[in-house]
Amino acid sequence: MQMLVRHLQRQKEAALARHGLKLWEYEILWRLRSAGEPYRMTPTRLAQGLGIHPATLTNRLDRMQAAGLITREHAAEDRRSLLVGLTPRGAETWAVVIDDQREAEATLLAPLCAEDLGELAALLRVVALAVEKDGPPLMPHVD
């Protein structure tokens, strides 16, 4: 499994490089996208979800805003609250990288027939549920 994970990680890194993204930029785009429409959240919630210090996030958001990937604006309902959101360019960049990842995963699984894929998915679900039973969820929860 570790070899397959490393293979997919190399594929992801190559896709990020093709699109001029660093892993931390992708993670911020992914976190915003996973928040659902309108793809915005507070910097505090974003930092917590990413597990990084707010000061580190501020520096990263400055760079991403300058690159046109995100916006930062005051919330309409509370001008004291700041919201980080995806720009159309940020959303498009995220979608292109995700498509590259989906393609890499499809290529990896291409030797399996539909029945094998169903069996693999069922077995992986059993393993994931067992891991989550004894610890935190594998997929981070987005409020």
Backbone bond lengths (Angstrom), bond angles and torsions (degrees), N, CA, C in turn:
res aa  C-N    CA-C-N  psi(-1)  N-CA   C-N-CA  omega(-1)  CA-C   N-CA-C  phi
1 M - - - 1.441 - - 1.520 110.88 -
2 Q 1.328 115.78 -39.19 1.461 118.74 -179.78 1.524 111.51 -62.10
3 M 1.331 117.12 -37.08 1.464 120.47 179.27 1.527 109.95 -65.56
4 L 1.325 117.69 -39.76 1.463 120.91 178.46 1.527 111.01 -67.56
5 V 1.323 116.56 -40.11 1.463 120.65 177.67 1.524 109.83 -62.88
6 R 1.332 117.26 -44.39 1.468 120.70 177.78 1.529 111.07 -61.74
7 H 1.326 116.31 -40.71 1.465 120.34 177.98 1.531 109.97 -60.40
8 L 1.312 117.58 -48.43 1.466 120.61 179.96 1.528 111.26 -65.94
9 Q 1.326 117.14 -34.33 1.469 120.61 177.65 1.527 110.26 -64.44
10 R 1.326 117.01 -42.38 1.469 119.96 176.85 1.527 110.72 -62.56
11 Q 1.325 116.92 -39.55 1.459 121.06 177.40 1.529 110.52 -62.61
12 K 1.325 116.67 -42.11 1.463 121.42 179.34 1.521 110.38 -64.72
13 E 1.328 116.70 -45.56 1.465 120.54 179.29 1.524 111.38 -60.70
14 A 1.332 117.31 -38.97 1.462 121.12 178.38 1.525 110.32 -65.78
15 A 1.330 116.79 -42.20 1.471 120.59 178.38 1.524 110.50 -63.69
16 L 1.312 117.18 -42.51 1.467 120.56 178.53 1.520 110.32 -61.97
17 A 1.318 116.79 -44.36 1.468 120.71 -179.86 1.530 111.02 -62.73
18 R 1.334 116.73 -40.26 1.474 120.08 178.71 1.526 111.66 -60.36
19 H 1.311 116.02 -29.44 1.465 120.37 -177.24 1.523 112.70 -105.01
20 G 1.333 116.35 10.36 1.451 121.27 175.08 1.516 114.36 68.97
21 L 1.328 117.25 28.21 1.465 121.16 -179.76 1.511 111.77 -108.71
22 K 1.312 115.09 148.80 1.453 121.79 169.70 1.532 106.94 -95.61
23 L 1.330 116.37 159.48 1.459 120.52 -178.14 1.530 111.40 -57.74
24 W 1.334 117.49 -42.11 1.466 119.43 -178.18 1.526 110.76 -65.59
25 E 1.328 118.54 -31.44 1.464 120.96 176.91 1.530 109.92 -67.41
26 Y 1.318 115.38 -43.99 1.462 119.80 177.68 1.526 110.44 -60.30
27 E 1.326 117.18 -43.05 1.464 120.66 -178.46 1.526 111.56 -62.40
28 I 1.327 117.04 -37.85 1.464 120.41 176.84 1.524 109.96 -67.09
29 L 1.331 117.01 -45.39 1.463 119.89 177.64 1.527 110.77 -60.72
30 W 1.322 116.55 -42.98 1.466 121.26 179.81 1.523 110.89 -61.97
31 R 1.325 116.62 -44.52 1.467 120.73 -178.50 1.524 110.21 -63.77
32 L 1.317 117.64 -43.06 1.468 120.49 177.73 1.525 110.32 -64.29
33 R 1.305 117.11 -43.25 1.470 120.94 -179.32 1.520 110.68 -64.29
34 S 1.323 117.14 -38.67 1.460 120.86 -178.16 1.521 112.43 -72.16
35 A 1.343 117.45 -12.30 1.466 120.76 177.60 1.527 111.40 -72.72
36 G 1.326 117.40 -14.21 1.461 121.00 -178.05 1.513 110.71 83.51
37 E 1.330 113.80 167.81 1.461 118.30 -178.38 1.514 109.99 -61.09
38 P 1.309 118.55 138.67 1.462 129.25 10.90 1.529 113.58 -93.40
39 Y 1.342 117.72 26.10 1.462 123.85 175.13 1.524 111.92 60.38
40 R 1.325 114.48 50.30 1.469 120.52 178.33 1.523 109.15 -136.19
41 M 1.324 115.31 153.81 1.462 121.53 172.47 1.521 109.21 -162.03
42 T 1.313 114.92 165.38 1.462 119.34 179.37 1.528 109.32 -73.49
43 P 1.328 116.57 152.46 1.463 119.25 176.87 1.537 112.42 -59.15
44 T 1.327 117.12 -34.86 1.470 120.38 179.49 1.524 110.46 -62.06
45 R 1.313 116.11 -48.70 1.466 120.51 179.80 1.526 110.58 -64.42
46 L 1.315 116.73 -38.44 1.454 121.59 178.43 1.530 110.53 -63.47
47 A 1.316 117.27 -46.64 1.473 121.48 179.20 1.527 110.45 -61.85
48 Q 1.333 116.86 -42.96 1.465 120.13 178.96 1.525 110.88 -62.53
49 G 1.331 116.82 -44.47 1.456 120.95 -179.54 1.519 112.98 -64.22
50 L 1.319 116.04 -32.19 1.461 121.15 179.98 1.528 112.21 -87.84
51 G 1.337 116.39 -13.76 1.457 120.32 -179.24 1.517 113.04 70.00
52 I 1.349 116.18 36.06 1.461 119.63 179.03 1.521 109.91 -125.18
53 H 1.315 116.04 161.82 1.455 122.52 179.74 1.528 109.35 -71.05
54 P 1.341 117.81 139.70 1.469 120.23 -179.91 1.524 114.50 -54.52
55 A 1.329 117.88 -34.78 1.473 119.81 179.45 1.531 110.95 -66.20
56 T 1.325 116.32 -37.64 1.457 120.50 176.58 1.518 109.76 -64.03
57 L 1.322 115.83 -41.76 1.461 120.03 -179.78 1.520 111.05 -63.65
58 T 1.326 117.74 -41.04 1.468 121.13 -179.08 1.522 110.72 -56.64
59 N 1.311 116.60 -46.56 1.461 121.51 178.98 1.525 110.27 -60.70
60 R 1.325 116.87 -43.74 1.463 120.87 -178.60 1.530 110.83 -67.21
61 L 1.327 116.81 -40.24 1.464 119.92 179.21 1.525 111.10 -65.45
62 D 1.334 116.83 -36.95 1.469 119.87 175.98 1.528 110.19 -56.16
63 R 1.325 116.13 -46.58 1.466 121.06 -178.13 1.532 111.52 -67.25
64 M 1.332 116.47 -39.56 1.465 119.49 -179.40 1.527 111.91 -71.93
65 Q 1.326 116.50 -33.63 1.459 119.50 177.16 1.533 109.30 -67.59
66 A 1.312 116.79 -41.96 1.467 120.38 178.10 1.534 111.31 -62.22
67 A 1.329 116.62 -30.82 1.464 121.37 179.03 1.531 112.50 -83.12
68 G 1.328 116.75 -4.21 1.457 120.44 177.93 1.519 114.88 80.46
69 L 1.345 117.25 18.08 1.458 120.58 -177.82 1.526 113.23 -90.37
70 I 1.333 116.25 -27.30 1.466 120.55 -178.13 1.527 109.83 -137.30
71 T 1.329 114.41 164.49 1.462 121.56 171.55 1.518 107.85 -121.23
72 R 1.300 115.38 158.22 1.470 121.53 170.19 1.510 106.35 -132.02
73 E 1.321 115.28 122.97 1.459 119.22 -179.99 1.517 109.53 -146.44
74 H 1.327 114.15 159.37 1.457 119.68 179.26 1.519 109.95 -74.26
75 A 1.326 116.11 142.28 1.460 121.59 178.01 1.521 109.02 -68.30
76 A 1.322 116.60 138.02 1.467 121.46 -179.06 1.523 111.46 -62.54
77 E 1.334 116.20 -37.39 1.465 119.74 -176.79 1.526 113.64 -79.28
78 D 1.318 117.68 -18.27 1.470 121.50 179.57 1.526 107.92 -153.40
79 R 1.310 116.76 99.27 1.468 122.00 -175.27 1.533 112.63 -61.45
80 R 1.336 117.26 -16.12 1.467 119.24 177.78 1.529 111.74 -77.58
81 S 1.323 115.63 -19.25 1.458 121.16 -177.09 1.529 110.43 -92.83
82 L 1.326 115.54 133.29 1.456 121.95 179.15 1.524 108.71 -101.20
83 L 1.324 116.52 142.34 1.459 121.61 176.55 1.525 109.72 -121.91
84 V 1.319 115.30 136.42 1.456 122.33 174.39 1.519 106.10 -100.61
85 G 1.323 117.09 131.70 1.460 120.34 -178.95 1.517 112.21 -136.76
86 L 1.320 114.74 159.49 1.464 120.64 175.70 1.517 110.38 -77.17
87 T 1.304 116.54 138.26 1.467 120.97 169.58 1.531 106.57 -86.99
88 P 1.320 117.71 166.96 1.471 118.56 173.73 1.534 111.61 -56.01
89 R 1.317 116.86 -38.78 1.477 119.81 177.98 1.524 110.93 -64.62
90 G 1.329 117.71 -42.12 1.464 121.22 178.39 1.514 111.65 -63.20
91 A 1.339 116.47 -42.84 1.469 120.70 178.94 1.524 110.84 -64.97
92 E 1.325 116.94 -40.62 1.462 121.00 179.66 1.530 110.68 -66.97
93 T 1.322 116.75 -41.45 1.460 120.98 178.99 1.516 110.12 -62.30
94 W 1.336 116.91 -45.03 1.462 121.10 178.12 1.528 110.13 -59.80
95 A 1.334 117.13 -44.99 1.467 121.11 -177.61 1.528 111.62 -62.95
96 V 1.319 117.56 -39.80 1.464 120.97 -179.44 1.525 110.22 -66.17
97 V 1.335 117.03 -42.62 1.464 119.88 179.73 1.529 110.07 -67.11
98 I 1.320 117.52 -40.78 1.460 120.71 178.00 1.533 110.31 -61.86
99 D 1.327 116.78 -41.07 1.472 119.80 177.20 1.525 110.79 -61.27
100 D 1.328 117.16 -40.73 1.463 120.45 176.74 1.531 110.77 -61.45
101 Q 1.334 116.61 -42.23 1.461 120.39 179.39 1.524 110.84 -65.93
102 R 1.323 116.26 -42.22 1.465 120.84 179.04 1.528 110.06 -60.48
103 E 1.318 115.93 -41.53 1.466 120.79 178.73 1.527 110.95 -64.49
104 A 1.337 117.03 -41.94 1.468 120.72 178.93 1.526 110.44 -63.21
105 E 1.327 116.93 -40.87 1.465 120.54 178.75 1.528 110.71 -67.31
106 A 1.327 116.91 -40.74 1.463 120.27 178.84 1.532 110.51 -63.11
107 T 1.323 116.87 -40.35 1.464 121.00 178.37 1.525 110.37 -63.93
108 L 1.331 116.00 -41.75 1.460 120.88 179.42 1.528 110.83 -61.74
109 L 1.332 116.84 -39.67 1.466 121.28 -175.49 1.527 113.78 -93.00
110 A 1.326 117.39 -0.45 1.465 121.81 -177.05 1.533 114.36 -54.80
111 P 1.335 119.79 -33.32 1.469 118.33 179.85 1.535 114.28 -66.92
112 L 1.330 117.79 -12.56 1.467 120.91 -177.64 1.523 111.24 -92.36
113 C 1.330 115.69 139.85 1.466 120.41 175.17 1.534 108.30 -80.88
114 A 1.319 116.26 172.59 1.469 121.30 -177.54 1.523 111.40 -57.44
115 E 1.318 117.09 -41.83 1.471 120.68 -179.68 1.533 110.52 -63.61
116 D 1.333 116.15 -43.62 1.466 120.59 178.36 1.535 110.85 -62.36
117 L 1.332 116.51 -41.81 1.468 120.32 179.09 1.523 110.94 -61.42
118 G 1.324 117.03 -42.02 1.465 120.93 177.68 1.513 111.47 -62.32
119 E 1.327 116.11 -42.88 1.463 120.71 179.23 1.527 110.55 -65.50
120 L 1.332 116.61 -43.41 1.463 120.77 178.26 1.528 110.79 -60.07
121 A 1.333 116.97 -46.31 1.468 121.29 179.55 1.528 110.52 -60.32
122 A 1.316 117.64 -43.14 1.464 121.03 -179.73 1.532 111.05 -63.92
123 L 1.326 116.24 -43.54 1.472 119.85 179.95 1.529 111.49 -66.58
124 L 1.320 117.02 -41.73 1.467 119.66 178.74 1.528 110.75 -65.47
125 R 1.322 117.30 -35.17 1.466 120.99 176.89 1.528 110.36 -61.95
126 V 1.339 117.08 -42.41 1.463 121.62 178.12 1.530 110.03 -60.15
127 V 1.318 116.44 -46.06 1.469 120.73 -179.68 1.528 110.06 -64.07
128 A 1.337 117.53 -46.30 1.475 121.23 -178.85 1.521 111.05 -60.95
129 L 1.311 117.64 -44.15 1.475 120.38 179.80 1.520 111.38 -64.36
130 A 1.327 117.69 -37.21 1.467 120.85 177.82 1.526 110.93 -65.74
131 V 1.320 116.89 -41.21 1.471 120.69 178.40 1.528 110.07 -64.76
132 E 1.326 116.58 -44.98 1.468 120.85 -178.34 1.525 111.77 -66.85
133 K 1.324 117.31 -29.83 1.469 120.85 179.66 1.524 111.11 -60.53
134 D 1.321 116.20 -35.96 1.459 121.45 -176.90 1.522 113.99 -100.81
135 G 1.332 117.64 5.96 1.459 119.65 -178.30 1.515 111.60 -163.40
136 P 1.317 115.15 -165.62 1.471 119.02 -178.84 1.527 110.66 -70.82
137 P 1.344 116.58 160.02 1.460 119.67 178.19 1.522 111.80 -60.43
138 L 1.310 116.12 145.81 1.469 120.80 177.90 1.525 110.04 -70.28
139 M 1.310 116.85 -35.39 1.466 122.22 178.82 1.513 107.55 -97.88
140 P 1.347 118.04 116.86 1.464 120.21 -179.37 1.515 110.61 -59.12
141 H 1.321 115.62 139.32 1.466 121.56 179.49 1.520 108.84 -80.31
142 V 1.329 115.76 136.18 1.466 121.84 176.64 1.509 106.87 -110.15
143 D 1.340 116.40 120.60 1.465 120.05 179.25 1.493 111.35 -72.53
